[in-house]
Amino acid sequence: MGFLDDLKRQADAAKAAQQTDTGALDRNAQLTDAACRTAGAYFGTLAQQLNVLRPRSKVAFRLDRKHVFEGLQLGDFRADARRKTLRGADVFGAVALRWKLASGTRLSLTKNFLPDIEQLESRLRRSGAQVHTEAVRNPDTAKLLEMRYELVADFKAAINITPEHDVGRVRFELINLDGFETVTVEFPAFEVGTARMDELARWVMGEPHGFLKDGQALRRVEA
């Protein structure tokens, strides 16, 4: 066998491997896109029903020791899906469900102890509430005396789904479903079907659920 023939053999082997790799990537992408399609359709229908039912939250949302909100009104559910291009194909880039948790309560809060300030501000950032903040300082030394916060205690929650097409996985980011915290978890795309989404809907409603069962890379971050 000549040198050129040997190069041709190596090139043919490399081409076959590339085709195999591309085929596996395409199969993973199809499974992942199917999972996103299922989730997007589910969110669209769920949002319609919950905007009619307007359920009350069964979760306590705690800003500090004195201000704990229960029975918040869930509403303004909105489903959203974004697209992107992957290897020339139109696929899902993200799927989301967002909603509000309303109390309508106006609050004026004052904190003058640094750990209390840091904890409250962390929870306010996570809450999604619109807050007016004022720092009160000593006019002579500019030393911080206290922080004042004005807000309406209407909060936001969301579920963000990010597909990882090449590896056939789906990542969920769940914001403020169990109080002021963010939960992230991943599933193989083939596990994201109607049954899994039903468990997620139960969680949104504050019902017992098994959504996180068999989830991978689970992480909780409290505000």
PyMOL CGO cylinders between C-alpha atoms (Angstrom):
from pymol import cmd
from pymol.cgo import CYLINDER

trace = [
    CYLINDER, 0.00, 0.00, 0.00, 1.39, 3.35, -1.03, 0.3, 1, 1, 1, 1, 1, 1,
    CYLINDER, 1.39, 3.35, -1.03, 1.63, 6.43, 1.18, 0.3, 1, 1, 1, 1, 1, 1,
    CYLINDER, 1.63, 6.43, 1.18, -1.27, 8.15, -0.58, 0.3, 1, 1, 1, 1, 1, 1,
    CYLINDER, -1.27, 8.15, -0.58, -3.44, 5.06, -0.12, 0.3, 1, 1, 1, 1, 1, 1,
    CYLINDER, -3.44, 5.06, -0.12, -2.62, 5.10, 3.58, 0.3, 1, 1, 1, 1, 1, 1,
    CYLINDER, -2.62, 5.10, 3.58, -3.63, 8.75, 3.86, 0.3, 1, 1, 1, 1, 1, 1,
    CYLINDER, -3.63, 8.75, 3.86, -6.91, 7.97, 2.07, 0.3, 1, 1, 1, 1, 1, 1,
    CYLINDER, -6.91, 7.97, 2.07, -7.62, 5.15, 4.51, 0.3, 1, 1, 1, 1, 1, 1,
    CYLINDER, -7.62, 5.15, 4.51, -7.00, 7.46, 7.48, 0.3, 1, 1, 1, 1, 1, 1,
    CYLINDER, -7.00, 7.46, 7.48, -9.20, 10.16, 5.95, 0.3, 1, 1, 1, 1, 1, 1,
    CYLINDER, -9.20, 10.16, 5.95, -12.05, 7.69, 5.34, 0.3, 1, 1, 1, 1, 1, 1,
    CYLINDER, -12.05, 7.69, 5.34, -11.84, 6.48, 8.95, 0.3, 1, 1, 1, 1, 1, 1,
    CYLINDER, -11.84, 6.48, 8.95, -11.87, 10.06, 10.27, 0.3, 1, 1, 1, 1, 1, 1,
    CYLINDER, -11.87, 10.06, 10.27, -14.83, 10.95, 8.05, 0.3, 1, 1, 1, 1, 1, 1,
    CYLINDER, -14.83, 10.95, 8.05, -16.78, 7.92, 9.28, 0.3, 1, 1, 1, 1, 1, 1,
    CYLINDER, -16.78, 7.92, 9.28, -16.05, 8.86, 12.91, 0.3, 1, 1, 1, 1, 1, 1,
    CYLINDER, -16.05, 8.86, 12.91, -17.17, 12.43, 12.29, 0.3, 1, 1, 1, 1, 1, 1,
    CYLINDER, -17.17, 12.43, 12.29, -20.41, 11.22, 10.70, 0.3, 1, 1, 1, 1, 1, 1,
    CYLINDER, -20.41, 11.22, 10.70, -21.02, 8.93, 13.68, 0.3, 1, 1, 1, 1, 1, 1,
    CYLINDER, -21.02, 8.93, 13.68, -20.38, 11.79, 16.13, 0.3, 1, 1, 1, 1, 1, 1,
    CYLINDER, -20.38, 11.79, 16.13, -22.66, 14.13, 14.20, 0.3, 1, 1, 1, 1, 1, 1,
    CYLINDER, -22.66, 14.13, 14.20, -25.37, 11.48, 14.13, 0.3, 1, 1, 1, 1, 1, 1,
    CYLINDER, -25.37, 11.48, 14.13, -25.20, 11.08, 17.90, 0.3, 1, 1, 1, 1, 1, 1,
    CYLINDER, -25.20, 11.08, 17.90, -25.33, 14.83, 18.38, 0.3, 1, 1, 1, 1, 1, 1,
    CYLINDER, -25.33, 14.83, 18.38, -28.36, 15.10, 16.12, 0.3, 1, 1, 1, 1, 1, 1,
    CYLINDER, -28.36, 15.10, 16.12, -30.19, 12.34, 18.00, 0.3, 1, 1, 1, 1, 1, 1,
    CYLINDER, -30.19, 12.34, 18.00, -29.47, 14.06, 21.31, 0.3, 1, 1, 1, 1, 1, 1,
    CYLINDER, -29.47, 14.06, 21.31, -30.65, 17.36, 19.87, 0.3, 1, 1, 1, 1, 1, 1,
    CYLINDER, -30.65, 17.36, 19.87, -33.92, 15.82, 18.66, 0.3, 1, 1, 1, 1, 1, 1,
    CYLINDER, -33.92, 15.82, 18.66, -34.63, 14.32, 22.10, 0.3, 1, 1, 1, 1, 1, 1,
    CYLINDER, -34.63, 14.32, 22.10, -33.83, 17.61, 23.80, 0.3, 1, 1, 1, 1, 1, 1,
    CYLINDER, -33.83, 17.61, 23.80, -35.98, 19.64, 21.44, 0.3, 1, 1, 1, 1, 1, 1,
    CYLINDER, -35.98, 19.64, 21.44, -38.87, 17.22, 21.96, 0.3, 1, 1, 1, 1, 1, 1,
    CYLINDER, -38.87, 17.22, 21.96, -38.56, 17.74, 25.73, 0.3, 1, 1, 1, 1, 1, 1,
    CYLINDER, -38.56, 17.74, 25.73, -38.64, 21.52, 25.27, 0.3, 1, 1, 1, 1, 1, 1,
    CYLINDER, -38.64, 21.52, 25.27, -41.64, 21.26, 22.96, 0.3, 1, 1, 1, 1, 1, 1,
    CYLINDER, -41.64, 21.26, 22.96, -43.49, 19.23, 25.58, 0.3, 1, 1, 1, 1, 1, 1,
    CYLINDER, -43.49, 19.23, 25.58, -42.56, 21.69, 28.35, 0.3, 1, 1, 1, 1, 1, 1,
    CYLINDER, -42.56, 21.69, 28.35, -43.48, 24.73, 26.27, 0.3, 1, 1, 1, 1, 1, 1,
    CYLINDER, -43.48, 24.73, 26.27, -46.90, 23.37, 25.33, 0.3, 1, 1, 1, 1, 1, 1,
    CYLINDER, -46.90, 23.37, 25.33, -47.51, 22.33, 28.94, 0.3, 1, 1, 1, 1, 1, 1,
    CYLINDER, -47.51, 22.33, 28.94, -46.57, 25.78, 30.25, 0.3, 1, 1, 1, 1, 1, 1,
    CYLINDER, -46.57, 25.78, 30.25, -48.86, 27.47, 27.73, 0.3, 1, 1, 1, 1, 1, 1,
    CYLINDER, -48.86, 27.47, 27.73, -51.88, 25.44, 28.84, 0.3, 1, 1, 1, 1, 1, 1,
    CYLINDER, -51.88, 25.44, 28.84, -50.97, 25.65, 32.54, 0.3, 1, 1, 1, 1, 1, 1,
    CYLINDER, -50.97, 25.65, 32.54, -50.69, 29.45, 32.37, 0.3, 1, 1, 1, 1, 1, 1,
    CYLINDER, -50.69, 29.45, 32.37, -54.17, 29.72, 30.86, 0.3, 1, 1, 1, 1, 1, 1,
    CYLINDER, -54.17, 29.72, 30.86, -55.76, 27.59, 33.57, 0.3, 1, 1, 1, 1, 1, 1,
    CYLINDER, -55.76, 27.59, 33.57, -53.98, 29.22, 36.50, 0.3, 1, 1, 1, 1, 1, 1,
    CYLINDER, -53.98, 29.22, 36.50, -54.79, 32.72, 35.28, 0.3, 1, 1, 1, 1, 1, 1,
    CYLINDER, -54.79, 32.72, 35.28, -58.45, 31.72, 35.61, 0.3, 1, 1, 1, 1, 1, 1,
    CYLINDER, -58.45, 31.72, 35.61, -58.12, 29.85, 38.91, 0.3, 1, 1, 1, 1, 1, 1,
    CYLINDER, -58.12, 29.85, 38.91, -55.81, 32.43, 40.58, 0.3, 1, 1, 1, 1, 1, 1,
    CYLINDER, -55.81, 32.43, 40.58, -54.73, 30.07, 43.38, 0.3, 1, 1, 1, 1, 1, 1,
    CYLINDER, -54.73, 30.07, 43.38, -53.26, 31.14, 46.70, 0.3, 1, 1, 1, 1, 1, 1,
    CYLINDER, -53.26, 31.14, 46.70, -49.69, 30.25, 47.58, 0.3, 1, 1, 1, 1, 1, 1,
    CYLINDER, -49.69, 30.25, 47.58, -49.24, 27.63, 50.30, 0.3, 1, 1, 1, 1, 1, 1,
    CYLINDER, -49.24, 27.63, 50.30, -45.67, 28.77, 50.95, 0.3, 1, 1, 1, 1, 1, 1,
    CYLINDER, -45.67, 28.77, 50.95, -44.43, 31.35, 53.47, 0.3, 1, 1, 1, 1, 1, 1,
    CYLINDER, -44.43, 31.35, 53.47, -42.22, 34.12, 52.09, 0.3, 1, 1, 1, 1, 1, 1,
    CYLINDER, -42.22, 34.12, 52.09, -40.07, 35.65, 54.82, 0.3, 1, 1, 1, 1, 1, 1,
    CYLINDER, -40.07, 35.65, 54.82, -38.41, 39.05, 54.44, 0.3, 1, 1, 1, 1, 1, 1,
    CYLINDER, -38.41, 39.05, 54.44, -37.36, 39.24, 58.09, 0.3, 1, 1, 1, 1, 1, 1,
    CYLINDER, -37.36, 39.24, 58.09, -38.60, 38.10, 61.50, 0.3, 1, 1, 1, 1, 1, 1,
    CYLINDER, -38.60, 38.10, 61.50, -41.55, 40.51, 61.47, 0.3, 1, 1, 1, 1, 1, 1,
    CYLINDER, -41.55, 40.51, 61.47, -42.62, 40.34, 57.83, 0.3, 1, 1, 1, 1, 1, 1,
    CYLINDER, -42.62, 40.34, 57.83, -43.75, 36.92, 56.64, 0.3, 1, 1, 1, 1, 1, 1,
    CYLINDER, -43.75, 36.92, 56.64, -46.25, 36.61, 53.80, 0.3, 1, 1, 1, 1, 1, 1,
    CYLINDER, -46.25, 36.61, 53.80, -48.59, 33.67, 53.39, 0.3, 1, 1, 1, 1, 1, 1,
    CYLINDER, -48.59, 33.67, 53.39, -51.50, 33.03, 51.07, 0.3, 1, 1, 1, 1, 1, 1,
    CYLINDER, -51.50, 33.03, 51.07, -50.09, 35.24, 48.33, 0.3, 1, 1, 1, 1, 1, 1,
    CYLINDER, -50.09, 35.24, 48.33, -52.24, 35.54, 45.22, 0.3, 1, 1, 1, 1, 1, 1,
    CYLINDER, -52.24, 35.54, 45.22, -50.68, 33.78, 42.24, 0.3, 1, 1, 1, 1, 1, 1,
    CYLINDER, -50.68, 33.78, 42.24, -51.43, 35.39, 38.90, 0.3, 1, 1, 1, 1, 1, 1,
    CYLINDER, -51.43, 35.39, 38.90, -50.19, 36.94, 35.66, 0.3, 1, 1, 1, 1, 1, 1,
    CYLINDER, -50.19, 36.94, 35.66, -48.79, 33.59, 34.50, 0.3, 1, 1, 1, 1, 1, 1,
    CYLINDER, -48.79, 33.59, 34.50, -46.87, 33.93, 31.23, 0.3, 1, 1, 1, 1, 1, 1,
    CYLINDER, -46.87, 33.93, 31.23, -45.29, 31.18, 29.18, 0.3, 1, 1, 1, 1, 1, 1,
    CYLINDER, -45.29, 31.18, 29.18, -42.42, 32.01, 26.85, 0.3, 1, 1, 1, 1, 1, 1,
    CYLINDER, -42.42, 32.01, 26.85, -40.14, 30.15, 24.45, 0.3, 1, 1, 1, 1, 1, 1,
    CYLINDER, -40.14, 30.15, 24.45, -37.08, 31.34, 22.56, 0.3, 1, 1, 1, 1, 1, 1,
    CYLINDER, -37.08, 31.34, 22.56, -35.51, 29.81, 19.46, 0.3, 1, 1, 1, 1, 1, 1,
    CYLINDER, -35.51, 29.81, 19.46, -31.95, 29.53, 18.20, 0.3, 1, 1, 1, 1, 1, 1,
    CYLINDER, -31.95, 29.53, 18.20, -30.04, 27.94, 15.33, 0.3, 1, 1, 1, 1, 1, 1,
    CYLINDER, -30.04, 27.94, 15.33, -27.98, 24.80, 15.94, 0.3, 1, 1, 1, 1, 1, 1,
    CYLINDER, -27.98, 24.80, 15.94, -25.96, 23.29, 13.08, 0.3, 1, 1, 1, 1, 1, 1,
    CYLINDER, -25.96, 23.29, 13.08, -28.33, 24.95, 10.62, 0.3, 1, 1, 1, 1, 1, 1,
    CYLINDER, -28.33, 24.95, 10.62, -31.50, 23.73, 12.37, 0.3, 1, 1, 1, 1, 1, 1,
    CYLINDER, -31.50, 23.73, 12.37, -34.09, 25.84, 14.20, 0.3, 1, 1, 1, 1, 1, 1,
    CYLINDER, -34.09, 25.84, 14.20, -34.33, 24.58, 17.79, 0.3, 1, 1, 1, 1, 1, 1,
    CYLINDER, -34.33, 24.58, 17.79, -35.48, 25.72, 21.21, 0.3, 1, 1, 1, 1, 1, 1,
    CYLINDER, -35.48, 25.72, 21.21, -33.07, 28.04, 23.00, 0.3, 1, 1, 1, 1, 1, 1,
    CYLINDER, -33.07, 28.04, 23.00, -35.05, 28.44, 26.22, 0.3, 1, 1, 1, 1, 1, 1,
    CYLINDER, -35.05, 28.44, 26.22, -38.50, 27.80, 27.69, 0.3, 1, 1, 1, 1, 1, 1,
    CYLINDER, -38.50, 27.80, 27.69, -39.93, 29.70, 30.66, 0.3, 1, 1, 1, 1, 1, 1,
    CYLINDER, -39.93, 29.70, 30.66, -42.95, 30.18, 32.89, 0.3, 1, 1, 1, 1, 1, 1,
    CYLINDER, -42.95, 30.18, 32.89, -43.19, 33.35, 34.97, 0.3, 1, 1, 1, 1, 1, 1,
    CYLINDER, -43.19, 33.35, 34.97, -45.78, 34.62, 37.42, 0.3, 1, 1, 1, 1, 1, 1,
    CYLINDER, -45.78, 34.62, 37.42, -46.45, 37.06, 40.25, 0.3, 1, 1, 1, 1, 1, 1,
    CYLINDER, -46.45, 37.06, 40.25, -47.18, 36.49, 43.94, 0.3, 1, 1, 1, 1, 1, 1,
    CYLINDER, -47.18, 36.49, 43.94, -49.16, 39.48, 45.11, 0.3, 1, 1, 1, 1, 1, 1,
    CYLINDER, -49.16, 39.48, 45.11, -50.05, 40.79, 48.55, 0.3, 1, 1, 1, 1, 1, 1,
    CYLINDER, -50.05, 40.79, 48.55, -50.62, 44.46, 47.72, 0.3, 1, 1, 1, 1, 1, 1,
    CYLINDER, -50.62, 44.46, 47.72, -49.09, 45.34, 51.10, 0.3, 1, 1, 1, 1, 1, 1,
    CYLINDER, -49.09, 45.34, 51.10, -46.99, 48.50, 51.28, 0.3, 1, 1, 1, 1, 1, 1,
    CYLINDER, -46.99, 48.50, 51.28, -43.96, 48.25, 53.53, 0.3, 1, 1, 1, 1, 1, 1,
    CYLINDER, -43.96, 48.25, 53.53, -41.50, 50.67, 55.08, 0.3, 1, 1, 1, 1, 1, 1,
    CYLINDER, -41.50, 50.67, 55.08, -38.51, 48.87, 56.58, 0.3, 1, 1, 1, 1, 1, 1,
    CYLINDER, -38.51, 48.87, 56.58, -35.50, 50.20, 58.43, 0.3, 1, 1, 1, 1, 1, 1,
    CYLINDER, -35.50, 50.20, 58.43, -32.32, 48.25, 59.21, 0.3, 1, 1, 1, 1, 1, 1,
    CYLINDER, -32.32, 48.25, 59.21, -29.24, 49.49, 61.06, 0.3, 1, 1, 1, 1, 1, 1,
    CYLINDER, -29.24, 49.49, 61.06, -27.36, 46.24, 61.70, 0.3, 1, 1, 1, 1, 1, 1,
    CYLINDER, -27.36, 46.24, 61.70, -25.11, 45.12, 58.84, 0.3, 1, 1, 1, 1, 1, 1,
    CYLINDER, -25.11, 45.12, 58.84, -26.00, 41.39, 58.90, 0.3, 1, 1, 1, 1, 1, 1,
    CYLINDER, -26.00, 41.39, 58.90, -29.72, 42.32, 58.88, 0.3, 1, 1, 1, 1, 1, 1,
    CYLINDER, -29.72, 42.32, 58.88, -29.14, 44.71, 55.98, 0.3, 1, 1, 1, 1, 1, 1,
    CYLINDER, -29.14, 44.71, 55.98, -27.28, 42.07, 53.95, 0.3, 1, 1, 1, 1, 1, 1,
    CYLINDER, -27.28, 42.07, 53.95, -29.89, 39.38, 54.58, 0.3, 1, 1, 1, 1, 1, 1,
    CYLINDER, -29.89, 39.38, 54.58, -32.83, 41.64, 53.76, 0.3, 1, 1, 1, 1, 1, 1,
    CYLINDER, -32.83, 41.64, 53.76, -31.23, 42.95, 50.59, 0.3, 1, 1, 1, 1, 1, 1,
    CYLINDER, -31.23, 42.95, 50.59, -30.44, 39.40, 49.46, 0.3, 1, 1, 1, 1, 1, 1,
    CYLINDER, -30.44, 39.40, 49.46, -34.09, 38.45, 49.88, 0.3, 1, 1, 1, 1, 1, 1,
    CYLINDER, -34.09, 38.45, 49.88, -35.32, 41.61, 48.20, 0.3, 1, 1, 1, 1, 1, 1,
    CYLINDER, -35.32, 41.61, 48.20, -33.08, 40.96, 45.18, 0.3, 1, 1, 1, 1, 1, 1,
    CYLINDER, -33.08, 40.96, 45.18, -34.39, 37.41, 44.94, 0.3, 1, 1, 1, 1, 1, 1,
    CYLINDER, -34.39, 37.41, 44.94, -38.01, 38.48, 45.45, 0.3, 1, 1, 1, 1, 1, 1,
    CYLINDER, -38.01, 38.48, 45.45, -38.32, 40.53, 42.27, 0.3, 1, 1, 1, 1, 1, 1,
    CYLINDER, -38.32, 40.53, 42.27, -40.13, 43.30, 44.16, 0.3, 1, 1, 1, 1, 1, 1,
    CYLINDER, -40.13, 43.30, 44.16, -39.55, 46.89, 43.11, 0.3, 1, 1, 1, 1, 1, 1,
    CYLINDER, -39.55, 46.89, 43.11, -37.80, 48.59, 46.03, 0.3, 1, 1, 1, 1, 1, 1,
    CYLINDER, -37.80, 48.59, 46.03, -36.85, 52.18, 46.76, 0.3, 1, 1, 1, 1, 1, 1,
    CYLINDER, -36.85, 52.18, 46.76, -33.73, 52.23, 48.92, 0.3, 1, 1, 1, 1, 1, 1,
    CYLINDER, -33.73, 52.23, 48.92, -32.29, 55.12, 50.92, 0.3, 1, 1, 1, 1, 1, 1,
    CYLINDER, -32.29, 55.12, 50.92, -29.03, 55.16, 52.87, 0.3, 1, 1, 1, 1, 1, 1,
    CYLINDER, -29.03, 55.16, 52.87, -29.07, 57.46, 55.90, 0.3, 1, 1, 1, 1, 1, 1,
    CYLINDER, -29.07, 57.46, 55.90, -25.61, 58.68, 56.90, 0.3, 1, 1, 1, 1, 1, 1,
    CYLINDER, -25.61, 58.68, 56.90, -24.10, 60.82, 59.60, 0.3, 1, 1, 1, 1, 1, 1,
    CYLINDER, -24.10, 60.82, 59.60, -23.71, 64.28, 58.03, 0.3, 1, 1, 1, 1, 1, 1,
    CYLINDER, -23.71, 64.28, 58.03, -20.35, 64.82, 59.71, 0.3, 1, 1, 1, 1, 1, 1,
    CYLINDER, -20.35, 64.82, 59.71, -18.65, 61.46, 59.26, 0.3, 1, 1, 1, 1, 1, 1,
    CYLINDER, -18.65, 61.46, 59.26, -20.66, 59.92, 56.36, 0.3, 1, 1, 1, 1, 1, 1,
    CYLINDER, -20.66, 59.92, 56.36, -20.94, 56.78, 58.47, 0.3, 1, 1, 1, 1, 1, 1,
    CYLINDER, -20.94, 56.78, 58.47, -23.94, 54.66, 57.58, 0.3, 1, 1, 1, 1, 1, 1,
    CYLINDER, -23.94, 54.66, 57.58, -26.62, 54.99, 60.27, 0.3, 1, 1, 1, 1, 1, 1,
    CYLINDER, -26.62, 54.99, 60.27, -29.41, 52.94, 58.71, 0.3, 1, 1, 1, 1, 1, 1,
    CYLINDER, -29.41, 52.94, 58.71, -30.96, 51.70, 55.49, 0.3, 1, 1, 1, 1, 1, 1,
    CYLINDER, -30.96, 51.70, 55.49, -34.57, 52.46, 54.61, 0.3, 1, 1, 1, 1, 1, 1,
    CYLINDER, -34.57, 52.46, 54.61, -36.65, 50.43, 52.18, 0.3, 1, 1, 1, 1, 1, 1,
    CYLINDER, -36.65, 50.43, 52.18, -40.00, 51.27, 50.60, 0.3, 1, 1, 1, 1, 1, 1,
    CYLINDER, -40.00, 51.27, 50.60, -41.80, 48.59, 48.60, 0.3, 1, 1, 1, 1, 1, 1,
    CYLINDER, -41.80, 48.59, 48.60, -45.04, 46.85, 47.75, 0.3, 1, 1, 1, 1, 1, 1,
    CYLINDER, -45.04, 46.85, 47.75, -44.75, 43.20, 48.79, 0.3, 1, 1, 1, 1, 1, 1,
    CYLINDER, -44.75, 43.20, 48.79, -45.55, 41.76, 45.37, 0.3, 1, 1, 1, 1, 1, 1,
    CYLINDER, -45.55, 41.76, 45.37, -43.00, 39.14, 44.40, 0.3, 1, 1, 1, 1, 1, 1,
    CYLINDER, -43.00, 39.14, 44.40, -42.05, 37.17, 41.28, 0.3, 1, 1, 1, 1, 1, 1,
    CYLINDER, -42.05, 37.17, 41.28, -41.45, 33.51, 40.57, 0.3, 1, 1, 1, 1, 1, 1,
    CYLINDER, -41.45, 33.51, 40.57, -40.17, 31.72, 37.49, 0.3, 1, 1, 1, 1, 1, 1,
    CYLINDER, -40.17, 31.72, 37.49, -39.18, 28.43, 35.95, 0.3, 1, 1, 1, 1, 1, 1,
    CYLINDER, -39.18, 28.43, 35.95, -36.43, 28.67, 33.34, 0.3, 1, 1, 1, 1, 1, 1,
    CYLINDER, -36.43, 28.67, 33.34, -35.58, 25.67, 31.18, 0.3, 1, 1, 1, 1, 1, 1,
    CYLINDER, -35.58, 25.67, 31.18, -32.27, 25.58, 29.34, 0.3, 1, 1, 1, 1, 1, 1,
    CYLINDER, -32.27, 25.58, 29.34, -31.68, 22.79, 26.80, 0.3, 1, 1, 1, 1, 1, 1,
    CYLINDER, -31.68, 22.79, 26.80, -28.24, 21.25, 26.34, 0.3, 1, 1, 1, 1, 1, 1,
    CYLINDER, -28.24, 21.25, 26.34, -28.82, 19.73, 22.93, 0.3, 1, 1, 1, 1, 1, 1,
    CYLINDER, -28.82, 19.73, 22.93, -25.49, 18.05, 22.27, 0.3, 1, 1, 1, 1, 1, 1,
    CYLINDER, -25.49, 18.05, 22.27, -25.56, 16.02, 25.48, 0.3, 1, 1, 1, 1, 1, 1,
    CYLINDER, -25.56, 16.02, 25.48, -29.31, 15.39, 25.51, 0.3, 1, 1, 1, 1, 1, 1,
    CYLINDER, -29.31, 15.39, 25.51, -30.00, 17.11, 28.82, 0.3, 1, 1, 1, 1, 1, 1,
    CYLINDER, -30.00, 17.11, 28.82, -32.41, 19.74, 30.16, 0.3, 1, 1, 1, 1, 1, 1,
    CYLINDER, -32.41, 19.74, 30.16, -31.60, 22.13, 33.02, 0.3, 1, 1, 1, 1, 1, 1,
    CYLINDER, -31.60, 22.13, 33.02, -34.37, 23.60, 35.20, 0.3, 1, 1, 1, 1, 1, 1,
    CYLINDER, -34.37, 23.60, 35.20, -33.93, 26.77, 37.24, 0.3, 1, 1, 1, 1, 1, 1,
    CYLINDER, -33.93, 26.77, 37.24, -36.80, 27.19, 39.73, 0.3, 1, 1, 1, 1, 1, 1,
    CYLINDER, -36.80, 27.19, 39.73, -37.06, 30.60, 41.37, 0.3, 1, 1, 1, 1, 1, 1,
    CYLINDER, -37.06, 30.60, 41.37, -39.13, 31.26, 44.52, 0.3, 1, 1, 1, 1, 1, 1,
    CYLINDER, -39.13, 31.26, 44.52, -41.28, 28.13, 44.48, 0.3, 1, 1, 1, 1, 1, 1,
    CYLINDER, -41.28, 28.13, 44.48, -40.49, 27.32, 48.13, 0.3, 1, 1, 1, 1, 1, 1,
    CYLINDER, -40.49, 27.32, 48.13, -39.81, 30.78, 49.51, 0.3, 1, 1, 1, 1, 1, 1,
    CYLINDER, -39.81, 30.78, 49.51, -36.96, 33.04, 48.48, 0.3, 1, 1, 1, 1, 1, 1,
    CYLINDER, -36.96, 33.04, 48.48, -34.59, 30.52, 46.95, 0.3, 1, 1, 1, 1, 1, 1,
    CYLINDER, -34.59, 30.52, 46.95, -33.36, 29.22, 43.61, 0.3, 1, 1, 1, 1, 1, 1,
    CYLINDER, -33.36, 29.22, 43.61, -33.25, 25.50, 42.86, 0.3, 1, 1, 1, 1, 1, 1,
    CYLINDER, -33.25, 25.50, 42.86, -31.38, 24.11, 39.85, 0.3, 1, 1, 1, 1, 1, 1,
    CYLINDER, -31.38, 24.11, 39.85, -31.63, 20.52, 38.65, 0.3, 1, 1, 1, 1, 1, 1,
    CYLINDER, -31.63, 20.52, 38.65, -30.92, 18.58, 35.46, 0.3, 1, 1, 1, 1, 1, 1,
    CYLINDER, -30.92, 18.58, 35.46, -32.61, 15.64, 33.75, 0.3, 1, 1, 1, 1, 1, 1,
    CYLINDER, -32.61, 15.64, 33.75, -31.88, 13.55, 30.67, 0.3, 1, 1, 1, 1, 1, 1,
    CYLINDER, -31.88, 13.55, 30.67, -34.14, 14.92, 27.95, 0.3, 1, 1, 1, 1, 1, 1,
    CYLINDER, -34.14, 14.92, 27.95, -36.04, 11.65, 27.56, 0.3, 1, 1, 1, 1, 1, 1,
    CYLINDER, -36.04, 11.65, 27.56, -37.22, 11.96, 31.19, 0.3, 1, 1, 1, 1, 1, 1,
    CYLINDER, -37.22, 11.96, 31.19, -38.94, 15.30, 30.59, 0.3, 1, 1, 1, 1, 1, 1,
    CYLINDER, -38.94, 15.30, 30.59, -42.46, 14.36, 29.59, 0.3, 1, 1, 1, 1, 1, 1,
    CYLINDER, -42.46, 14.36, 29.59, -46.00, 15.01, 30.74, 0.3, 1, 1, 1, 1, 1, 1,
    CYLINDER, -46.00, 15.01, 30.74, -45.56, 13.01, 33.96, 0.3, 1, 1, 1, 1, 1, 1,
    CYLINDER, -45.56, 13.01, 33.96, -42.54, 15.08, 34.99, 0.3, 1, 1, 1, 1, 1, 1,
    CYLINDER, -42.54, 15.08, 34.99, -44.33, 18.30, 34.09, 0.3, 1, 1, 1, 1, 1, 1,
    CYLINDER, -44.33, 18.30, 34.09, -47.37, 17.24, 36.15, 0.3, 1, 1, 1, 1, 1, 1,
    CYLINDER, -47.37, 17.24, 36.15, -45.11, 16.96, 39.18, 0.3, 1, 1, 1, 1, 1, 1,
    CYLINDER, -45.11, 16.96, 39.18, -43.73, 20.42, 38.45, 0.3, 1, 1, 1, 1, 1, 1,
    CYLINDER, -43.73, 20.42, 38.45, -47.26, 21.84, 38.22, 0.3, 1, 1, 1, 1, 1, 1,
    CYLINDER, -47.26, 21.84, 38.22, -48.05, 20.31, 41.61, 0.3, 1, 1, 1, 1, 1, 1,
    CYLINDER, -48.05, 20.31, 41.61, -45.01, 22.09, 43.02, 0.3, 1, 1, 1, 1, 1, 1,
    CYLINDER, -45.01, 22.09, 43.02, -46.16, 25.42, 41.57, 0.3, 1, 1, 1, 1, 1, 1,
    CYLINDER, -46.16, 25.42, 41.57, -49.53, 24.86, 43.28, 0.3, 1, 1, 1, 1, 1, 1,
    CYLINDER, -49.53, 24.86, 43.28, -47.84, 24.06, 46.58, 0.3, 1, 1, 1, 1, 1, 1,
    CYLINDER, -47.84, 24.06, 46.58, -48.96, 20.42, 46.49, 0.3, 1, 1, 1, 1, 1, 1,
    CYLINDER, -48.96, 20.42, 46.49, -46.79, 17.42, 47.42, 0.3, 1, 1, 1, 1, 1, 1,
    CYLINDER, -46.79, 17.42, 47.42, -44.72, 16.53, 44.39, 0.3, 1, 1, 1, 1, 1, 1,
    CYLINDER, -44.72, 16.53, 44.39, -41.99, 14.25, 43.12, 0.3, 1, 1, 1, 1, 1, 1,
    CYLINDER, -41.99, 14.25, 43.12, -40.50, 16.58, 40.55, 0.3, 1, 1, 1, 1, 1, 1,
    CYLINDER, -40.50, 16.58, 40.55, -36.94, 16.39, 41.89, 0.3, 1, 1, 1, 1, 1, 1,
    CYLINDER, -36.94, 16.39, 41.89, -36.87, 12.59, 42.04, 0.3, 1, 1, 1, 1, 1, 1,
    CYLINDER, -36.87, 12.59, 42.04, -33.92, 11.22, 40.07, 0.3, 1, 1, 1, 1, 1, 1,
    CYLINDER, -33.92, 11.22, 40.07, -32.76, 14.74, 39.29, 0.3, 1, 1, 1, 1, 1, 1,
    CYLINDER, -32.76, 14.74, 39.29, -29.05, 15.34, 38.84, 0.3, 1, 1, 1, 1, 1, 1,
    CYLINDER, -29.05, 15.34, 38.84, -26.76, 18.24, 39.84, 0.3, 1, 1, 1, 1, 1, 1,
    CYLINDER, -26.76, 18.24, 39.84, -29.39, 19.41, 42.32, 0.3, 1, 1, 1, 1, 1, 1,
    CYLINDER, -29.39, 19.41, 42.32, -28.53, 22.67, 44.04, 0.3, 1, 1, 1, 1, 1, 1,
    CYLINDER, -28.53, 22.67, 44.04, -30.49, 24.99, 46.34, 0.3, 1, 1, 1, 1, 1, 1,
    CYLINDER, -30.49, 24.99, 46.34, -29.46, 28.59, 47.03, 0.3, 1, 1, 1, 1, 1, 1,
    CYLINDER, -29.46, 28.59, 47.03, -31.46, 30.46, 49.66, 0.3, 1, 1, 1, 1, 1, 1,
    CYLINDER, -31.46, 30.46, 49.66, -31.59, 34.25, 49.70, 0.3, 1, 1, 1, 1, 1, 1,
]
cmd.load_cgo(trace, "trace")
